[in-house]
Amino acid sequence: MKKLLLLAICSLALFSCSSENCRTCKGTVTSTGDAQDWTVCQEDEMLVVSNNISGDTRTSTNTLPEAVAFYLSIGLSCEE
């Protein structure tokens, strides 16, 4: 009975966790003064990049840390 209960708890924990890891990066680009608002999400092996101003979405071969580093380098701030 204890094993069954433990298995049920572990299964619930696995299915309740999302495999999606996202960051929102927004602010003003330091070199151009343009306002930007992006969301980048790592979904399994793919990075999905969404422009929150225009609504465009694309995929990227970059990793989440690479994307966040790029947005930080152009002057945006990124939050989880």
C-alpha beads as a LAMMPS data file, in Angstrom:
LAMMPS data file: protein, C-alpha beads

80 atoms
79 bonds

1 atom types
1 bond types

-500.0 500.0 xlo xhi
-500.0 500.0 ylo yhi
-500.0 500.0 zlo zhi

Masses

1 110.0

Atoms # bond

1 1 1 0.000 0.000 0.000
2 1 1 2.846 2.390 0.833
3 1 1 4.478 1.697 -2.534
4 1 1 1.235 2.417 -4.346
5 1 1 0.807 5.714 -2.508
6 1 1 4.410 6.703 -3.241
7 1 1 3.958 5.822 -6.910
8 1 1 0.772 7.920 -7.092
9 1 1 2.511 10.941 -5.533
10 1 1 5.496 10.658 -7.878
11 1 1 3.225 10.335 -10.922
12 1 1 1.234 13.393 -9.894
13 1 1 4.443 15.389 -9.450
14 1 1 5.719 14.372 -12.895
15 1 1 2.517 15.226 -14.726
16 1 1 1.979 18.530 -12.929
17 1 1 5.387 19.903 -13.952
18 1 1 5.627 21.731 -17.241
19 1 1 8.543 21.105 -19.578
20 1 1 8.287 24.732 -20.691
21 1 1 10.813 27.228 -19.332
22 1 1 10.142 30.863 -20.330
23 1 1 11.632 34.334 -19.919
24 1 1 10.144 37.694 -20.867
25 1 1 12.652 40.267 -22.063
26 1 1 11.549 43.851 -22.546
27 1 1 12.767 47.401 -22.478
28 1 1 14.466 49.844 -24.802
29 1 1 17.281 48.796 -27.138
30 1 1 20.265 50.932 -26.156
31 1 1 21.639 51.431 -29.674
32 1 1 18.367 52.379 -31.402
33 1 1 15.957 53.535 -28.693
34 1 1 13.298 51.101 -29.964
35 1 1 10.916 49.540 -27.448
36 1 1 11.033 45.731 -27.504
37 1 1 9.033 42.998 -25.732
38 1 1 9.938 39.349 -26.324
39 1 1 9.086 36.024 -24.719
40 1 1 11.459 33.097 -25.213
41 1 1 10.416 29.592 -24.153
42 1 1 12.467 26.418 -24.153
43 1 1 10.045 23.620 -25.067
44 1 1 11.820 20.260 -25.020
45 1 1 14.609 20.664 -27.605
46 1 1 13.205 23.756 -29.335
47 1 1 13.320 27.457 -28.488
48 1 1 10.156 29.423 -29.340
49 1 1 10.611 33.197 -29.662
50 1 1 7.545 35.460 -29.561
51 1 1 7.451 39.170 -30.323
52 1 1 4.833 40.448 -27.866
53 1 1 4.402 43.723 -29.775
54 1 1 3.764 42.349 -33.269
55 1 1 2.481 38.907 -32.254
56 1 1 4.986 37.089 -34.492
57 1 1 6.350 33.741 -33.299
58 1 1 9.298 31.744 -34.619
59 1 1 11.564 28.914 -33.577
60 1 1 15.294 29.192 -33.033
61 1 1 18.263 26.878 -32.831
62 1 1 19.657 28.921 -29.912
63 1 1 19.351 27.792 -26.317
64 1 1 17.394 29.719 -23.694
65 1 1 20.579 31.056 -22.022
66 1 1 21.930 32.213 -25.407
67 1 1 18.686 34.033 -26.218
68 1 1 18.548 35.714 -22.809
69 1 1 22.205 36.741 -23.111
70 1 1 21.470 38.349 -26.485
71 1 1 18.501 40.340 -25.167
72 1 1 20.494 41.466 -22.140
73 1 1 23.356 42.550 -24.423
74 1 1 21.072 44.909 -26.394
75 1 1 19.770 46.572 -23.231
76 1 1 16.588 44.655 -22.382
77 1 1 15.830 43.213 -18.939
78 1 1 14.660 39.601 -18.675
79 1 1 12.436 38.052 -16.032
80 1 1 11.099 34.567 -15.441

Bonds

1 1 1 2
2 1 2 3
3 1 3 4
4 1 4 5
5 1 5 6
6 1 6 7
7 1 7 8
8 1 8 9
9 1 9 10
10 1 10 11
11 1 11 12
12 1 12 13
13 1 13 14
14 1 14 15
15 1 15 16
16 1 16 17
17 1 17 18
18 1 18 19
19 1 19 20
20 1 20 21
21 1 21 22
22 1 22 23
23 1 23 24
24 1 24 25
25 1 25 26
26 1 26 27
27 1 27 28
28 1 28 29
29 1 29 30
30 1 30 31
31 1 31 32
32 1 32 33
33 1 33 34
34 1 34 35
35 1 35 36
36 1 36 37
37 1 37 38
38 1 38 39
39 1 39 40
40 1 40 41
41 1 41 42
42 1 42 43
43 1 43 44
44 1 44 45
45 1 45 46
46 1 46 47
47 1 47 48
48 1 48 49
49 1 49 50
50 1 50 51
51 1 51 52
52 1 52 53
53 1 53 54
54 1 54 55
55 1 55 56
56 1 56 57
57 1 57 58
58 1 58 59
59 1 59 60
60 1 60 61
61 1 61 62
62 1 62 63
63 1 63 64
64 1 64 65
65 1 65 66
66 1 66 67
67 1 67 68
68 1 68 69
69 1 69 70
70 1 70 71
71 1 71 72
72 1 72 73
73 1 73 74
74 1 74 75
75 1 75 76
76 1 76 77
77 1 77 78
78 1 78 79
79 1 79 80
